[in-house]
């Protein structure tokens, strides 16, 4: 229980900010998972000689969306800037491995 009005306001602010950060971090993880799932779908399409063009377009679109979200999260210190860079690098590495480039 806060002892002053200003402490009560800080408590309310902290609760609302924590909820907002949790939601944003959850969305960020969702975008990262979409890239991973799209990459797996592309690998499966390549393995069964399916529609690789559509699967590749899905991978590129998912990565583009995730990249924007990761950059914004790093800029707003929701995650550390180095973690943002590392996450994008790992996603790129995964995509290149699926394409057979690296």
C-alpha positions in Angstrom: 0.0 0.0 0.0 1.6 3.3 -1.0 2.2 5.9 1.7 1.7 9.0 -0.5 -0.4 10.1 -3.4 2.7 10.3 -5.6 3.7 6.8 -4.7 0.1 5.7 -5.5 0.4 7.3 -8.9 3.8 5.6 -9.6 2.2 2.3 -8.6 -0.6 2.8 -11.1 1.8 3.9 -13.8 4.0 0.9 -13.2 1.1 -1.5 -13.4 -0.2 -0.1 -16.7 3.3 0.0 -18.2 4.1 -3.5 -17.1 0.9 -4.7 -18.8 1.7 -2.8 -22.0 5.2 -4.2 -22.0 4.0 -7.7 -21.5 1.6 -7.5 -24.4 4.2 -6.0 -26.7 6.8 -8.6 -25.8 4.2 -11.3 -26.4 3.5 -9.9 -29.9 7.2 -9.7 -30.6 7.6 -13.4 -29.7 4.6 -14.2 -32.0 6.3 -12.4 -35.0 9.5 -14.4 -34.4 7.5 -17.6 -34.2 5.8 -16.8 -37.5 9.2 -16.5 -39.2 10.3 -19.8 -37.8 7.0 -21.5 -38.8 7.2 -20.0 -42.3 10.8 -21.2 -42.7 9.8 -24.7 -41.7 6.9 -24.6 -44.2 9.4 -23.5 -46.9 11.7 -26.4 -46.0 8.8 -28.8 -46.2 7.7 -27.4 -49.6 11.3 -27.8 -50.9 11.4 -31.4 -49.6 8.2 -32.4 -51.3 8.7 -30.3 -54.4 5.7 -28.1 -53.5 4.9 -24.5 -54.2 8.3 -23.0 -53.1 7.6 -19.5 -54.5 4.6 -18.9 -52.3 6.3 -20.4 -49.3 9.4 -18.2 -49.9 7.2 -15.1 -50.2 5.6 -16.0 -46.9 9.0 -16.3 -45.3 10.1 -12.9 -46.7 6.9 -11.2 -45.6 7.1 -12.7 -42.1 10.7 -11.7 -41.7 10.0 -8.1 -42.9 7.2 -7.8 -40.3 9.3 -9.3 -37.5 12.3 -7.1 -38.4 10.2 -3.9 -37.9 8.8 -5.1 -34.6 12.3 -6.2 -33.3 13.8 -2.8 -34.3 11.1 -0.9 -32.6 11.4 -3.0 -29.4 15.1 -2.4 -29.4 14.7 1.3 -29.9 12.2 1.6 -27.1 14.4 -0.5 -24.8 11.7 -3.2 -24.5 14.6 -5.5 -25.3 18.3 -4.6 -25.4 19.6 -3.3 -28.7 22.2 -6.1 -28.9 19.4 -8.7 -28.3 17.4 -7.1 -31.2 20.4 -7.3 -33.5 21.2 -10.9 -32.4 17.6 -12.0 -32.9 17.5 -10.6 -36.4 20.8 -12.1 -37.2 19.7 -15.6 -36.1 16.5 -15.3 -38.1 18.5 -14.3 -41.2 20.8 -17.3 -40.6 17.9 -19.6 -40.3 16.3 -18.3 -43.5 19.6 -18.6 -45.4 20.1 -22.2 -44.2 16.6 -23.1 -45.4 17.3 -21.5 -48.8 20.6 -23.5 -49.0 22.7 -20.4 -49.2 24.7 -20.8 -46.0 
